[in-house]
Amino acid sequence: MRRSDRISLQLTVRVSGTFAMGRECTTNTRTLLLSRHGAKILLGQEIIPYATFNVGCLETGKEADARLVGFMGEEPEGPAYGIEFLDKNVSLWNIEFPPLSESEKAVARLLLECPRCHTVELAYLNEIEALVFQMNEYLPRPCRNCSDLSLWKEAHGMLWKQAQGMVSEAQIPFSVQPAPKRQSSKTPMRTRDERKEIRFSLKFTACVRSLQWGEEVVMTEKLSRSGFSFQSERCYAVDDLVEIAVPYKQDSGNIFVLGRIAHHEGNPGQGLTHYGVSYIRPHERWSGN
């Protein structure tokens, strides 16, 4: 189970420690995903399983001791590994992560920045906050550092990112080759009385990732705390496991969460199809196909 949401963001890190064959080594690499307690990083060096080492973030100037969690697959740039900080209170990325339990209220997830002190927080936006941000591109909210109310904006303009000229969205090892169409029966749409939450007509750019289709940028139609609906020409099947970011921008740190295709309206693979996707909550276990 995840202890915090994961942010798709590339930062330069320096890794120093004992690698394979007992060699002491220092190497520069970069992150692919960030979390409150660790990261997914590219690491070409062979490293001893469960070894401890030092990680320094060049953009923030902070260091922390970490351990290797495990291999996380081959990326186009090389092998990727998961690391975990030994000190649970360390803040290597200069990003404030709220308790994951607060994500239950979220219809949108953003990295927001205080314009006064430049504090960066992962923010869970409810329906009203998402509507206000959509209309104004800022959100009035209190800052713990400033002890005052300020107009927070999206943190894609953070100076420590611009100085390095980085692309914030990580490459993923998903194939985007056309896949064979699958037979899928049409599932009945839920009625208004059957829905647990009110849905809002909020137009956000979103990203849907799947093992079969790779990454697709879509536009939300109806949005709620449970999920959202969108249109696509791709052939998703009911119960397909996906990763979702709402909202999504290529020049920003995007927060991806787990979800599943809950229903569809139309014939997938035969033109534009309406899909509904449901979030998989942190406390839920998913055992879909």
Secondary structure, DSSP 4 states (H G I P E B T S, - for coil): --SS-EEE---EEEEEEEBGGG-EEEEEEEEEEE-SSEEEEE--S-B-TT-EEEEEETTTTEEEEEEEEEEEEEETTEEEEEEEESSTT--TTSEE---GGGGGG-SEEEEEE-TTT--EEEEEE-HHHHHHHHHHS-EEEEETTTTEEEEEEEGGG-HHHHTTT---SPP-----S-------PPPPPPPTTT-SS--B----EEEEEETTTEEEEEE-SSB-SSEEEEEESS---TT-EEEEESS--TTS-EEEEEEEEEEEES-TTSS-EEEEEEE--TT------
